Amino acid sequence: MTYLTVKQISSRLSVSVPTIWRWARDSGSNFPRPIKLGQNCTRWRLADIEAWEASRQEVAQ
């Protein structure tokens, strides 16, 4: 299983780091929730991000 940092996701989606955090905490957003792997280690599963991207493409069409 591959995990991504917030910086990797922001680069992948071409948005700022604060935008990723805003999407993650917005209960109305369908953006994947992060996973705490340790006290100072928060990551997202690559598969969750890819599924979110696919759902966004479906909405756009």
PDBQT receptor file of N, H, CA, C and O in Angstrom, charges set to zero:
ATOM      1  N   MET A   1       0.845  -1.169   0.000  1.00  0.00    +0.000 N 
ATOM      2  CA  MET A   1       0.000   0.000   0.000  1.00  0.00    +0.000 C 
ATOM      3  C   MET A   1       0.895   1.238   0.000  1.00  0.00    +0.000 C 
ATOM      4  O   MET A   1       1.866   1.313   0.754  1.00  0.00    +0.000 OA
ATOM      5  N   THR A   2       0.564   2.196  -0.844  1.00  0.00    +0.000 N 
ATOM      6  H   THR A   2      -0.224   2.135  -1.456  1.00  0.00    +0.000 HD
ATOM      7  CA  THR A   2       1.352   3.415  -0.972  1.00  0.00    +0.000 C 
ATOM      8  C   THR A   2       0.633   4.567  -0.283  1.00  0.00    +0.000 C 
ATOM      9  O   THR A   2      -0.582   4.723  -0.407  1.00  0.00    +0.000 OA
ATOM     10  N   TYR A   3       1.400   5.365   0.441  1.00  0.00    +0.000 N 
ATOM     11  H   TYR A   3       2.386   5.237   0.542  1.00  0.00    +0.000 HD
ATOM     12  CA  TYR A   3       0.866   6.522   1.145  1.00  0.00    +0.000 C 
ATOM     13  C   TYR A   3       1.487   7.795   0.598  1.00  0.00    +0.000 C 
ATOM     14  O   TYR A   3       2.646   7.797   0.182  1.00  0.00    +0.000 OA
ATOM     15  N   LEU A   4       0.718   8.879   0.599  1.00  0.00    +0.000 N 
ATOM     16  H   LEU A   4      -0.223   8.877   0.937  1.00  0.00    +0.000 HD
ATOM     17  CA  LEU A   4       1.189  10.171   0.111  1.00  0.00    +0.000 C 
ATOM     18  C   LEU A   4       1.146  11.212   1.222  1.00  0.00    +0.000 C 
ATOM     19  O   LEU A   4       0.266  11.183   2.082  1.00  0.00    +0.000 OA
ATOM     20  N   THR A   5       2.104  12.130   1.192  1.00  0.00    +0.000 N 
ATOM     21  H   THR A   5       2.819  12.153   0.493  1.00  0.00    +0.000 HD
ATOM     22  CA  THR A   5       2.103  13.251   2.125  1.00  0.00    +0.000 C 
ATOM     23  C   THR A   5       1.199  14.352   1.577  1.00  0.00    +0.000 C 
ATOM     24  O   THR A   5       0.787  14.318   0.418  1.00  0.00    +0.000 OA
ATOM     25  N   VAL A   6       0.904  15.313   2.422  1.00  0.00    +0.000 N 
ATOM     26  H   VAL A   6       1.238  15.340   3.364  1.00  0.00    +0.000 HD
ATOM     27  CA  VAL A   6       0.085  16.441   1.991  1.00  0.00    +0.000 C 
ATOM     28  C   VAL A   6       0.800  17.226   0.893  1.00  0.00    +0.000 C 
ATOM     29  O   VAL A   6       0.145  17.737  -0.015  1.00  0.00    +0.000 OA
ATOM     30  N   LYS A   7       2.113  17.333   0.954  1.00  0.00    +0.000 N 
ATOM     31  H   LYS A   7       2.646  16.918   1.692  1.00  0.00    +0.000 HD
ATOM     32  CA  LYS A   7       2.864  18.037  -0.088  1.00  0.00    +0.000 C 
ATOM     33  C   LYS A   7       2.790  17.289  -1.417  1.00  0.00    +0.000 C 
ATOM     34  O   LYS A   7       2.667  17.909  -2.474  1.00  0.00    +0.000 OA
ATOM     35  N   GLN A   8       2.864  15.964  -1.369  1.00  0.00    +0.000 N 
ATOM     36  H   GLN A   8       2.963  15.460  -0.511  1.00  0.00    +0.000 HD
ATOM     37  CA  GLN A   8       2.765  15.180  -2.596  1.00  0.00    +0.000 C 
ATOM     38  C   GLN A   8       1.381  15.336  -3.231  1.00  0.00    +0.000 C 
ATOM     39  O   GLN A   8       1.258  15.435  -4.452  1.00  0.00    +0.000 OA
ATOM     40  N   ILE A   9       0.353  15.356  -2.400  1.00  0.00    +0.000 N 
ATOM     41  H   ILE A   9       0.453  15.275  -1.409  1.00  0.00    +0.000 HD
ATOM     42  CA  ILE A   9      -1.006  15.502  -2.922  1.00  0.00    +0.000 C 
ATOM     43  C   ILE A   9      -1.208  16.897  -3.500  1.00  0.00    +0.000 C 
ATOM     44  O   ILE A   9      -1.794  17.049  -4.571  1.00  0.00    +0.000 OA
ATOM     45  N   SER A  10      -0.724  17.913  -2.794  1.00  0.00    +0.000 N 
ATOM     46  H   SER A  10      -0.248  17.789  -1.924  1.00  0.00    +0.000 HD
ATOM     47  CA  SER A  10      -0.892  19.279  -3.303  1.00  0.00    +0.000 C 
ATOM     48  C   SER A  10      -0.186  19.447  -4.645  1.00  0.00    +0.000 C 
ATOM     49  O   SER A  10      -0.695  20.129  -5.534  1.00  0.00    +0.000 OA
ATOM     50  N   SER A  11       0.969  18.835  -4.792  1.00  0.00    +0.000 N 
ATOM     51  H   SER A  11       1.383  18.281  -4.069  1.00  0.00    +0.000 HD
ATOM     52  CA  SER A  11       1.689  18.889  -6.065  1.00  0.00    +0.000 C 
ATOM     53  C   SER A  11       0.930  18.124  -7.148  1.00  0.00    +0.000 C 
ATOM     54  O   SER A  11       0.810  18.597  -8.279  1.00  0.00    +0.000 OA
ATOM     55  N   ARG A  12       0.427  16.965  -6.807  1.00  0.00    +0.000 N 
ATOM     56  H   ARG A  12       0.524  16.581  -5.889  1.00  0.00    +0.000 HD
ATOM     57  CA  ARG A  12      -0.302  16.126  -7.758  1.00  0.00    +0.000 C 
ATOM     58  C   ARG A  12      -1.560  16.827  -8.272  1.00  0.00    +0.000 C 
ATOM     59  O   ARG A  12      -1.905  16.712  -9.448  1.00  0.00    +0.000 OA
ATOM     60  N   LEU A  13      -2.243  17.552  -7.384  1.00  0.00    +0.000 N 
ATOM     61  H   LEU A  13      -1.963  17.645  -6.428  1.00  0.00    +0.000 HD
ATOM     62  CA  LEU A  13      -3.504  18.197  -7.743  1.00  0.00    +0.000 C 
ATOM     63  C   LEU A  13      -3.339  19.669  -8.121  1.00  0.00    +0.000 C 
ATOM     64  O   LEU A  13      -4.305  20.325  -8.508  1.00  0.00    +0.000 OA
ATOM     65  N   SER A  14      -2.125  20.181  -8.009  1.00  0.00    +0.000 N 
ATOM     66  H   SER A  14      -1.340  19.648  -7.694  1.00  0.00    +0.000 HD
ATOM     67  CA  SER A  14      -1.825  21.593  -8.321  1.00  0.00    +0.000 C 
ATOM     68  C   SER A  14      -2.654  22.563  -7.486  1.00  0.00    +0.000 C 
ATOM     69  O   SER A  14      -3.196  23.543  -7.998  1.00  0.00    +0.000 OA
ATOM     70  N   VAL A  15      -2.738  22.271  -6.198  1.00  0.00    +0.000 N 
ATOM     71  H   VAL A  15      -2.297  21.475  -5.782  1.00  0.00    +0.000 HD
ATOM     72  CA  VAL A  15      -3.391  23.168  -5.246  1.00  0.00    +0.000 C 
ATOM     73  C   VAL A  15      -2.459  23.355  -4.057  1.00  0.00    +0.000 C 
ATOM     74  O   VAL A  15      -1.465  22.640  -3.923  1.00  0.00    +0.000 OA
ATOM     75  N   SER A  16      -2.777  24.312  -3.197  1.00  0.00    +0.000 N 
ATOM     76  H   SER A  16      -3.584  24.892  -3.305  1.00  0.00    +0.000 HD
ATOM     77  CA  SER A  16      -1.919  24.583  -2.048  1.00  0.00    +0.000 C 
ATOM     78  C   SER A  16      -2.148  23.567  -0.926  1.00  0.00    +0.000 C 
ATOM     79  O   SER A  16      -3.176  22.892  -0.875  1.00  0.00    +0.000 OA
ATOM     80  N   VAL A  17      -1.167  23.479  -0.038  1.00  0.00    +0.000 N 
ATOM     81  H   VAL A  17      -0.332  24.027  -0.080  1.00  0.00    +0.000 HD
ATOM     82  CA  VAL A  17      -1.276  22.595   1.127  1.00  0.00    +0.000 C 
ATOM     83  C   VAL A  17      -2.482  22.980   1.992  1.00  0.00    +0.000 C 
ATOM     84  O   VAL A  17      -3.229  22.091   2.401  1.00  0.00    +0.000 OA
ATOM     85  N   PRO A  18      -2.704  24.281   2.289  1.00  0.00    +0.000 N 
ATOM     86  CA  PRO A  18      -3.901  24.626   3.076  1.00  0.00    +0.000 C 
ATOM     87  C   PRO A  18      -5.212  24.193   2.416  1.00  0.00    +0.000 C 
ATOM     88  O   PRO A  18      -6.173  23.866   3.113  1.00  0.00    +0.000 OA
ATOM     89  N   THR A  19      -5.262  24.187   1.096  1.00  0.00    +0.000 N 
ATOM     90  H   THR A  19      -4.481  24.452   0.530  1.00  0.00    +0.000 HD
ATOM     91  CA  THR A  19      -6.463  23.727   0.398  1.00  0.00    +0.000 C 
ATOM     92  C   THR A  19      -6.711  22.248   0.669  1.00  0.00    +0.000 C 
ATOM     93  O   THR A  19      -7.851  21.840   0.892  1.00  0.00    +0.000 OA
ATOM     94  N   ILE A  20      -5.655  21.447   0.650  1.00  0.00    +0.000 N 
ATOM     95  H   ILE A  20      -4.729  21.779   0.469  1.00  0.00    +0.000 HD
ATOM     96  CA  ILE A  20      -5.803  20.012   0.951  1.00  0.00    +0.000 C 
ATOM     97  C   ILE A  20      -6.361  19.833   2.355  1.00  0.00    +0.000 C 
ATOM     98  O   ILE A  20      -7.292  19.054   2.560  1.00  0.00    +0.000 OA
ATOM     99  N   TRP A  21      -5.800  20.551   3.323  1.00  0.00    +0.000 N 
ATOM    100  H   TRP A  21      -5.044  21.185   3.157  1.00  0.00    +0.000 HD
ATOM    101  CA  TRP A  21      -6.286  20.432   4.707  1.00  0.00    +0.000 C 
ATOM    102  C   TRP A  21      -7.729  20.909   4.825  1.00  0.00    +0.000 C 
ATOM    103  O   TRP A  21      -8.508  20.315   5.571  1.00  0.00    +0.000 OA
ATOM    104  N   ARG A  22      -8.103  21.963   4.111  1.00  0.00    +0.000 N 
ATOM    105  H   ARG A  22      -7.470  22.446   3.506  1.00  0.00    +0.000 HD
ATOM    106  CA  ARG A  22      -9.482  22.456   4.150  1.00  0.00    +0.000 C 
ATOM    107  C   ARG A  22     -10.428  21.405   3.581  1.00  0.00    +0.000 C 
ATOM    108  O   ARG A  22     -11.476  21.129   4.165  1.00  0.00    +0.000 OA
ATOM    109  N   TRP A  23     -10.059  20.816   2.435  1.00  0.00    +0.000 N 
ATOM    110  H   TRP A  23      -9.208  21.041   1.960  1.00  0.00    +0.000 HD
ATOM    111  CA  TRP A  23     -10.883  19.757   1.857  1.00  0.00    +0.000 C 
ATOM    112  C   TRP A  23     -11.011  18.576   2.816  1.00  0.00    +0.000 C 
ATOM    113  O   TRP A  23     -12.086  17.990   2.935  1.00  0.00    +0.000 OA
ATOM    114  N   ALA A  24      -9.930  18.225   3.494  1.00  0.00    +0.000 N 
ATOM    115  H   ALA A  24      -9.056  18.702   3.397  1.00  0.00    +0.000 HD
ATOM    116  CA  ALA A  24      -9.926  17.060   4.383  1.00  0.00    +0.000 C 
ATOM    117  C   ALA A  24     -10.836  17.260   5.589  1.00  0.00    +0.000 C 
ATOM    118  O   ALA A  24     -11.453  16.306   6.063  1.00  0.00    +0.000 OA
ATOM    119  N   ARG A  25     -10.926  18.497   6.092  1.00  0.00    +0.000 N 
ATOM    120  H   ARG A  25     -10.425  19.272   5.707  1.00  0.00    +0.000 HD
ATOM    121  CA  ARG A  25     -11.748  18.708   7.289  1.00  0.00    +0.000 C 
ATOM    122  C   ARG A  25     -13.177  19.121   6.971  1.00  0.00    +0.000 C 
ATOM    123  O   ARG A  25     -14.019  19.148   7.869  1.00  0.00    +0.000 OA
ATOM    124  N   ASP A  26     -13.471  19.443   5.713  1.00  0.00    +0.000 N 
ATOM    125  H   ASP A  26     -12.788  19.420   4.984  1.00  0.00    +0.000 HD
ATOM    126  CA  ASP A  26     -14.810  19.843   5.299  1.00  0.00    +0.000 C 
ATOM    127  C   ASP A  26     -15.715  18.614   5.237  1.00  0.00    +0.000 C 
ATOM    128  O   ASP A  26     -15.512  17.724   4.411  1.00  0.00    +0.000 OA
ATOM    129  N   SER A  27     -16.708  18.576   6.113  1.00  0.00    +0.000 N 
ATOM    130  H   SER A  27     -16.873  19.299   6.784  1.00  0.00    +0.000 HD
ATOM    131  CA  SER A  27     -17.583  17.399   6.176  1.00  0.00    +0.000 C 
ATOM    132  C   SER A  27     -18.443  17.250   4.917  1.00  0.00    +0.000 C 
ATOM    133  O   SER A  27     -18.902  16.147   4.617  1.00  0.00    +0.000 OA
ATOM    134  N   GLY A  28     -18.665  18.330   4.185  1.00  0.00    +0.000 N 
ATOM    135  H   GLY A  28     -18.293  19.225   4.429  1.00  0.00    +0.000 HD
ATOM    136  CA  GLY A  28     -19.452  18.254   2.960  1.00  0.00    +0.000 C 
ATOM    137  C   GLY A  28     -18.647  17.802   1.754  1.00  0.00    +0.000 C 
ATOM    138  O   GLY A  28     -19.199  17.502   0.695  1.00  0.00    +0.000 OA
ATOM    139  N   SER A  29     -17.345  17.758   1.930  1.00  0.00    +0.000 N 
ATOM    140  H   SER A  29     -16.897  18.002   2.790  1.00  0.00    +0.000 HD
ATOM    141  CA  SER A  29     -16.456  17.354   0.841  1.00  0.00    +0.000 C 
ATOM    142  C   SER A  29     -16.357  15.834   0.804  1.00  0.00    +0.000 C 
ATOM    143  O   SER A  29     -16.433  15.173   1.840  1.00  0.00    +0.000 OA
ATOM    144  N   ASN A  30     -16.188  15.290  -0.386  1.00  0.00    +0.000 N 
ATOM    145  H   ASN A  30     -16.126  15.827  -1.228  1.00  0.00    +0.000 HD
ATOM    146  CA  ASN A  30     -15.978  13.840  -0.473  1.00  0.00    +0.000 C 
ATOM    147  C   ASN A  30     -14.494  13.513  -0.600  1.00  0.00    +0.000 C 
ATOM    148  O   ASN A  30     -14.124  12.408  -0.996  1.00  0.00    +0.000 OA
ATOM    149  N   PHE A  31     -13.638  14.498  -0.254  1.00  0.00    +0.000 N 
ATOM    150  H   PHE A  31     -13.939  15.396   0.067  1.00  0.00    +0.000 HD
ATOM    151  CA  PHE A  31     -12.195  14.280  -0.295  1.00  0.00    +0.000 C 
ATOM    152  C   PHE A  31     -11.824  13.250   0.768  1.00  0.00    +0.000 C 
ATOM    153  O   PHE A  31     -12.352  13.296   1.879  1.00  0.00    +0.000 OA
ATOM    154  N   PRO A  32     -10.924  12.321   0.442  1.00  0.00    +0.000 N 
ATOM    155  CA  PRO A  32     -10.556  11.266   1.398  1.00  0.00    +0.000 C 
ATOM    156  C   PRO A  32      -9.997  11.825   2.706  1.00  0.00    +0.000 C 
ATOM    157  O   PRO A  32      -9.315  12.850   2.720  1.00  0.00    +0.000 OA
ATOM    158  N   ARG A  33     -10.293  11.147   3.772  1.00  0.00    +0.000 N 
ATOM    159  H   ARG A  33     -10.846  10.314   3.760  1.00  0.00    +0.000 HD
ATOM    160  CA  ARG A  33      -9.776  11.529   5.085  1.00  0.00    +0.000 C 
ATOM    161  C   ARG A  33      -8.358  10.990   5.235  1.00  0.00    +0.000 C 
ATOM    162  O   ARG A  33      -8.045   9.908   4.737  1.00  0.00    +0.000 OA
ATOM    163  N   PRO A  34      -7.506  11.740   5.918  1.00  0.00    +0.000 N 
ATOM    164  CA  PRO A  34      -6.131  11.264   6.128  1.00  0.00    +0.000 C 
ATOM    165  C   PRO A  34      -6.077  10.162   7.178  1.00  0.00    +0.000 C 
ATOM    166  O   PRO A  34      -7.020   9.957   7.942  1.00  0.00    +0.000 OA
ATOM    167  N   ILE A  35      -4.967   9.473   7.194  1.00  0.00    +0.000 N 
ATOM    168  H   ILE A  35      -4.201   9.640   6.574  1.00  0.00    +0.000 HD
ATOM    169  CA  ILE A  35      -4.724   8.394   8.149  1.00  0.00    +0.000 C 
ATOM    170  C   ILE A  35      -3.556   8.807   9.032  1.00  0.00    +0.000 C 
ATOM    171  O   ILE A  35      -2.505   9.211   8.534  1.00  0.00    +0.000 OA
ATOM    172  N   LYS A  36      -3.741   8.706  10.342  1.00  0.00    +0.000 N 
ATOM    173  H   LYS A  36      -4.595   8.378  10.746  1.00  0.00    +0.000 HD
ATOM    174  CA  LYS A  36      -2.656   9.004  11.275  1.00  0.00    +0.000 C 
ATOM    175  C   LYS A  36      -1.818   7.743  11.445  1.00  0.00    +0.000 C 
ATOM    176  O   LYS A  36      -2.300   6.740  11.972  1.00  0.00    +0.000 OA
ATOM    177  N   LEU A  37      -0.577   7.790  11.005  1.00  0.00    +0.000 N 
ATOM    178  H   LEU A  37      -0.185   8.604  10.577  1.00  0.00    +0.000 HD
ATOM    179  CA  LEU A  37       0.329   6.651  11.150  1.00  0.00    +0.000 C 
ATOM    180  C   LEU A  37       1.200   6.786  12.391  1.00  0.00    +0.000 C 
ATOM    181  O   LEU A  37       1.904   5.848  12.766  1.00  0.00    +0.000 OA
ATOM    182  N   GLY A  38       1.155   7.930  13.016  1.00  0.00    +0.000 N 
ATOM    183  H   GLY A  38       0.583   8.692  12.711  1.00  0.00    +0.000 HD
ATOM    184  CA  GLY A  38       1.925   8.205  14.219  1.00  0.00    +0.000 C 
ATOM    185  C   GLY A  38       1.538   9.576  14.726  1.00  0.00    +0.000 C 
ATOM    186  O   GLY A  38       0.682  10.240  14.142  1.00  0.00    +0.000 OA
ATOM    187  N   GLN A  39       2.163  10.003  15.809  1.00  0.00    +0.000 N 
ATOM    188  H   GLN A  39       2.858   9.463  16.284  1.00  0.00    +0.000 HD
ATOM    189  CA  GLN A  39       1.815  11.283  16.405  1.00  0.00    +0.000 C 
ATOM    190  C   GLN A  39       2.016  12.444  15.424  1.00  0.00    +0.000 C 
ATOM    191  O   GLN A  39       1.192  13.356  15.367  1.00  0.00    +0.000 OA
ATOM    192  N   ASN A  40       3.083  12.411  14.670  1.00  0.00    +0.000 N 
ATOM    193  H   ASN A  40       3.752  11.670  14.717  1.00  0.00    +0.000 HD
ATOM    194  CA  ASN A  40       3.388  13.480  13.719  1.00  0.00    +0.000 C 
ATOM    195  C   ASN A  40       3.465  12.980  12.283  1.00  0.00    +0.000 C 
ATOM    196  O   ASN A  40       4.224  13.515  11.474  1.00  0.00    +0.000 OA
ATOM    197  N   CYS A  41       2.688  11.965  11.971  1.00  0.00    +0.000 N 
ATOM    198  H   CYS A  41       2.071  11.531  12.628  1.00  0.00    +0.000 HD
ATOM    199  CA  CYS A  41       2.758  11.360  10.639  1.00  0.00    +0.000 C 
ATOM    200  C   CYS A  41       1.338  11.127  10.105  1.00  0.00    +0.000 C 
ATOM    201  O   CYS A  41       0.660  10.176  10.492  1.00  0.00    +0.000 OA
ATOM    202  N   THR A  42       0.914  12.013   9.217  1.00  0.00    +0.000 N 
ATOM    203  H   THR A  42       1.465  12.786   8.903  1.00  0.00    +0.000 HD
ATOM    204  CA  THR A  42      -0.403  11.910   8.605  1.00  0.00    +0.000 C 
ATOM    205  C   THR A  42      -0.225  11.691   7.111  1.00  0.00    +0.000 C 
ATOM    206  O   THR A  42       0.529  12.409   6.455  1.00  0.00    +0.000 OA
ATOM    207  N   ARG A  43      -0.917  10.704   6.583  1.00  0.00    +0.000 N 
ATOM    208  H   ARG A  43      -1.530  10.121   7.116  1.00  0.00    +0.000 HD
ATOM    209  CA  ARG A  43      -0.789  10.364   5.165  1.00  0.00    +0.000 C 
ATOM    210  C   ARG A  43      -2.160  10.024   4.592  1.00  0.00    +0.000 C 
ATOM    211  O   ARG A  43      -3.124   9.782   5.318  1.00  0.00    +0.000 OA
ATOM    212  N   TRP A  44      -2.208  10.017   3.267  1.00  0.00    +0.000 N 
ATOM    213  H   TRP A  44      -1.425  10.213   2.677  1.00  0.00    +0.000 HD
ATOM    214  CA  TRP A  44      -3.388   9.576   2.529  1.00  0.00    +0.000 C 
ATOM    215  C   TRP A  44      -3.008   8.353   1.714  1.00  0.00    +0.000 C 
ATOM    216  O   TRP A  44      -1.886   8.261   1.216  1.00  0.00    +0.000 OA
ATOM    217  N   ARG A  45      -3.934   7.415   1.573  1.00  0.00    +0.000 N 
ATOM    218  H   ARG A  45      -4.846   7.490   1.977  1.00  0.00    +0.000 HD
ATOM    219  CA  ARG A  45      -3.685   6.257   0.716  1.00  0.00    +0.000 C 
ATOM    220  C   ARG A  45      -3.782   6.685  -0.743  1.00  0.00    +0.000 C 
ATOM    221  O   ARG A  45      -4.717   7.385  -1.133  1.00  0.00    +0.000 OA
ATOM    222  N   LEU A  46      -2.821   6.265  -1.535  1.00  0.00    +0.000 N 
ATOM    223  H   LEU A  46      -2.061   5.696  -1.217  1.00  0.00    +0.000 HD
ATOM    224  CA  LEU A  46      -2.811   6.586  -2.962  1.00  0.00    +0.000 C 
ATOM    225  C   LEU A  46      -4.098   6.101  -3.622  1.00  0.00    +0.000 C 
ATOM    226  O   LEU A  46      -4.672   6.811  -4.447  1.00  0.00    +0.000 OA
ATOM    227  N   ALA A  47      -4.553   4.909  -3.273  1.00  0.00    +0.000 N 
ATOM    228  H   ALA A  47      -4.086   4.332  -2.603  1.00  0.00    +0.000 HD
ATOM    229  CA  ALA A  47      -5.776   4.354  -3.869  1.00  0.00    +0.000 C 
ATOM    230  C   ALA A  47      -6.983   5.251  -3.583  1.00  0.00    +0.000 C 
ATOM    231  O   ALA A  47      -7.843   5.415  -4.449  1.00  0.00    +0.000 OA
ATOM    232  N   ASP A  48      -7.059   5.833  -2.384  1.00  0.00    +0.000 N 
ATOM    233  H   ASP A  48      -6.361   5.699  -1.680  1.00  0.00    +0.000 HD
ATOM    234  CA  ASP A  48      -8.164   6.737  -2.039  1.00  0.00    +0.000 C 
ATOM    235  C   ASP A  48      -8.112   8.009  -2.886  1.00  0.00    +0.000 C 
ATOM    236  O   ASP A  48      -9.144   8.492  -3.352  1.00  0.00    +0.000 OA
ATOM    237  N   ILE A  49      -6.912   8.546  -3.082  1.00  0.00    +0.000 N 
ATOM    238  H   ILE A  49      -6.074   8.154  -2.703  1.00  0.00    +0.000 HD
ATOM    239  CA  ILE A  49      -6.753   9.759  -3.886  1.00  0.00    +0.000 C 
ATOM    240  C   ILE A  49      -7.105   9.468  -5.346  1.00  0.00    +0.000 C 
ATOM    241  O   ILE A  49      -7.773  10.270  -5.998  1.00  0.00    +0.000 OA
ATOM    242  N   GLU A  50      -6.656   8.327  -5.853  1.00  0.00    +0.000 N 
ATOM    243  H   GLU A  50      -6.113   7.675  -5.323  1.00  0.00    +0.000 HD
ATOM    244  CA  GLU A  50      -6.978   7.960  -7.239  1.00  0.00    +0.000 C 
ATOM    245  C   GLU A  50      -8.480   7.779  -7.430  1.00  0.00    +0.000 C 
ATOM    246  O   GLU A  50      -9.027   8.185  -8.456  1.00  0.00    +0.000 OA
ATOM    247  N   ALA A  51      -9.150   7.173  -6.454  1.00  0.00    +0.000 N 
ATOM    248  H   ALA A  51      -8.706   6.843  -5.621  1.00  0.00    +0.000 HD
ATOM    249  CA  ALA A  51     -10.601   6.991  -6.537  1.00  0.00    +0.000 C 
ATOM    250  C   ALA A  51     -11.309   8.347  -6.509  1.00  0.00    +0.000 C 
ATOM    251  O   ALA A  51     -12.281   8.553  -7.235  1.00  0.00    +0.000 OA
ATOM    252  N   TRP A  52     -10.829   9.264  -5.680  1.00  0.00    +0.000 N 
ATOM    253  H   TRP A  52     -10.039   9.096  -5.090  1.00  0.00    +0.000 HD
ATOM    254  CA  TRP A  52     -11.396  10.606  -5.619  1.00  0.00    +0.000 C 
ATOM    255  C   TRP A  52     -11.214  11.327  -6.954  1.00  0.00    +0.000 C 
ATOM    256  O   TRP A  52     -12.135  11.984  -7.439  1.00  0.00    +0.000 OA
ATOM    257  N   GLU A  53     -10.022  11.201  -7.549  1.00  0.00    +0.000 N 
ATOM    258  H   GLU A  53      -9.274  10.667  -7.155  1.00  0.00    +0.000 HD
ATOM    259  CA  GLU A  53      -9.764  11.813  -8.858  1.00  0.00    +0.000 C 
ATOM    260  C   GLU A  53     -10.718  11.250  -9.917  1.00  0.00    +0.000 C 
ATOM    261  O   GLU A  53     -11.253  11.998 -10.735  1.00  0.00    +0.000 OA
ATOM    262  N   ALA A  54     -10.927   9.946  -9.899  1.00  0.00    +0.000 N 
ATOM    263  H   ALA A  54     -10.493   9.338  -9.234  1.00  0.00    +0.000 HD
ATOM    264  CA  ALA A  54     -11.828   9.308 -10.867  1.00  0.00    +0.000 C 
ATOM    265  C   ALA A  54     -13.258   9.813 -10.681  1.00  0.00    +0.000 C 
ATOM    266  O   ALA A  54     -13.963  10.056 -11.661  1.00  0.00    +0.000 OA
ATOM    267  N   SER A  55     -13.688   9.972  -9.432  1.00  0.00    +0.000 N 
ATOM    268  H   SER A  55     -13.116   9.776  -8.636  1.00  0.00    +0.000 HD
ATOM    269  CA  SER A  55     -15.044  10.464  -9.179  1.00  0.00    +0.000 C 
ATOM    270  C   SER A  55     -15.195  11.905  -9.645  1.00  0.00    +0.000 C 
ATOM    271  O   SER A  55     -16.266  12.291 -10.113  1.00  0.00    +0.000 OA
ATOM    272  N   ARG A  56     -14.146  12.700  -9.524  1.00  0.00    +0.000 N 
ATOM    273  H   ARG A  56     -13.277  12.386  -9.143  1.00  0.00    +0.000 HD
ATOM    274  CA  ARG A  56     -14.179  14.091  -9.996  1.00  0.00    +0.000 C 
ATOM    275  C   ARG A  56     -14.263  14.136 -11.523  1.00  0.00    +0.000 C 
ATOM    276  O   ARG A  56     -14.927  15.010 -12.080  1.00  0.00    +0.000 OA
ATOM    277  N   GLN A  57     -13.597  13.206 -12.196  1.00  0.00    +0.000 N 
ATOM    278  H   GLN A  57     -13.058  12.496 -11.743  1.00  0.00    +0.000 HD
ATOM    279  CA  GLN A  57     -13.647  13.163 -13.654  1.00  0.00    +0.000 C 
ATOM    280  C   GLN A  57     -15.046  12.789 -14.133  1.00  0.00    +0.000 C 
ATOM    281  O   GLN A  57     -15.524  13.309 -15.142  1.00  0.00    +0.000 OA
ATOM    282  N   GLU A  58     -15.702  11.881 -13.400  1.00  0.00    +0.000 N 
ATOM    283  H   GLU A  58     -15.313  11.459 -12.581  1.00  0.00    +0.000 HD
ATOM    284  CA  GLU A  58     -17.057  11.479 -13.764  1.00  0.00    +0.000 C 
ATOM    285  C   GLU A  58     -18.020  12.648 -13.613  1.00  0.00    +0.000 C 
ATOM    286  O   GLU A  58     -18.908  12.834 -14.445  1.00  0.00    +0.000 OA
ATOM    287  N   VAL A  59     -17.850  13.434 -12.559  1.00  0.00    +0.000 N 
ATOM    288  H   VAL A  59     -17.129  13.283 -11.883  1.00  0.00    +0.000 HD
ATOM    289  CA  VAL A  59     -18.718  14.588 -12.323  1.00  0.00    +0.000 C 
ATOM    290  C   VAL A  59     -18.519  15.633 -13.410  1.00  0.00    +0.000 C 
ATOM    291  O   VAL A  59     -19.475  16.284 -13.832  1.00  0.00    +0.000 OA
ATOM    292  N   ALA A  60     -17.280  15.795 -13.864  1.00  0.00    +0.000 N 
ATOM    293  H   ALA A  60     -16.503  15.266 -13.521  1.00  0.00    +0.000 HD
ATOM    294  CA  ALA A  60     -16.960  16.812 -14.864  1.00  0.00    +0.000 C 
ATOM    295  C   ALA A  60     -17.512  16.477 -16.249  1.00  0.00    +0.000 C 
ATOM    296  O   ALA A  60     -17.663  17.369 -17.083  1.00  0.00    +0.000 OA
ATOM    297  N   GLN A  61     -17.810  15.226 -16.497  1.00  0.00    +0.000 N 
ATOM    298  H   GLN A  61     -17.688  14.502 -15.819  1.00  0.00    +0.000 HD
ATOM    299  CA  GLN A  61     -18.273  14.829 -17.835  1.00  0.00    +0.000 C 
ATOM    300  C   GLN A  61     -19.742  14.943 -17.996  1.00  0.00    +0.000 C 
ATOM    301  O   GLN A  61     -20.270  14.643 -19.067  1.00  0.00    +0.000 OA
TER     302      GLN A  61
